[in-house]
Amino acid sequence: MIVYHVSGHQAVVNSAALAWSGIGEDVPDPAGGSFVRDEGGRLTGMVTDAAMELLLPLAVDIGCHGPNFHTALPTEHLLGWLSDAAAPYLSAGVTTVCDPQVSARELRVYRAARAAGTLPLRTFGMPLSHQLDSLTHAGLASPFGDDWLRLTGMKFYSDGTLLGGTAKFSVPYGERGQFPGSLYHHPDQLVDLVTRAAQEGWQVAIHTQGDAAMEHTLEAIASAARVSGPDPRPRIEHCGYPTVEQAKRFTEYGVIPVNQPNFLYDSGGDFLRRLGTGRTGSSPCARRSTSDCARCCPATPSSPACARWTPWPTRSAAPPGRGPTSGGSRASPCTRRCVPTPWTRRTRWGSRTVSARCARATSPTWSSSTPTWSRCRRTGCARSTPG
């Protein structure tokens, strides 16, 4: 039996699953993951991040480049999921999505749906970083594709998950300070990967939660900026808890923080329990000035198992949202002090985040929160990004 955590960064397994996978008490922790043990050194059945790859029936080997969601499933099954997504997403007003962890398997499925005319939403895909060498060898970089299916930034992971205890902070967190956090790559390796991707022309997008991981991410982005083109648009996914000093450097590097405000409502009580009020108040989801909020892209998770994904709850959860979590507590006392950011700016910034410069749409594009119309002066077509 294998039970996933909603974050996708950890799982609980029973002894039968460990035996089926050939994992014993002497198993070493892989890079970017761990097998949690009790005080006696025995396996507890809790598995985090890259260690999950050793347990699950997978279609793709991604090594230590992130949590592996690519379970072995028939292509017909995956195509059916795409078809099933049409009604709930379109009825909620979502017409464009960004898949932030695309392997060759997913790309083949998207291409098959595109060729058959059954791809229900405009889809931007971010290849995972384990494919950097193969894509470089093929001479492929972003942006690549058409209005319905396009490759955009390349996805990297710096640290893990807040609730799972693997976000990397400078000071351990948790109710008893029991979580030191972990990294997927040595900081020098992350710098090398991100810089090489930027040099090849990729927009970079780095999953980052804790302030220690944020420092490594910003070092990588700074290195990438020296070899990037004139408009690199580096993304920091989640962008959980930067320090004030780190947040000031976002403007210097042109960073786009991609937040998921719904987590404040759905899991805000757990954040308070794990992080305390001091750290939760530093989240860019919960506290930023008007100028900072204008530069954020409030995204919605694509899976309802992770958090609510519809646009309207996302907008209400983001500043200047009322702040209470689903349990009634307040994720941050600062949320009432933010001035509303116009919905149009959120939508346009969302389009800019996925490098959509001129979307020829016949309906509004929901990049993050709400549909907005404007006209491209060059072509006259509908668009949802400035410039």
Sequence and secondary structure as in RCSB ss.txt:
>XXXX:A:sequence
MIVYHVSGHQAVVNSAALAWSGIGEDVPDPAGGSFVRDEGGRLTGMVTDAAMELLLPLAVDIGCHGPNFHTALPT
EHLLGWLSDAAAPYLSAGVTTVCDPQVSARELRVYRAARAAGTLPLRTFGMPLSHQLDSLTHAGLASPFGDDWLR
LTGMKFYSDGTLLGGTAKFSVPYGERGQFPGSLYHHPDQLVDLVTRAAQEGWQVAIHTQGDAAMEHTLEAIASAA
RVSGPDPRPRIEHCGYPTVEQAKRFTEYGVIPVNQPNFLYDSGGDFLRRLGTGRTGSSPCARRSTSDCARCCPAT
PSSPACARWTPWPTRSAAPPGRGPTSGGSRASPCTRRCVPTPWTRRTRWGSRTVSARCARATSPTWSSSTPTWSR
CRRTGCARSTPG
>XXXX:A:secstr
 EEE TTSSEEEE HHHHHHTT  TT    TTEEEEE TTS EEEEEEEGGGGGTS BS   TTSS    B   H
HHHHHHHHHHHHHHHHTT  EEEEEEE HHHHHHHHHHHHHT   SEEEEEEBGGGHHHHHHHT  SSEE SSEE
E  EEEESB  TTTT    SS BSTTS B   BSS HHHHHHHHHHHHHHT  EEEEE SHHHHHHHHHHHHHHH
TTS S    EEEE     HHHHHHHHHHT EEEE THHHHHHHHHHHHHHHHHHHTT TTT   HHHHTT EE  
 S TTTS   HHHHHHHSTTS  B TTS BS TTGGGS    HHHHHHHHHHHTT S    SS   SSS    EE
 TTT  EESS  
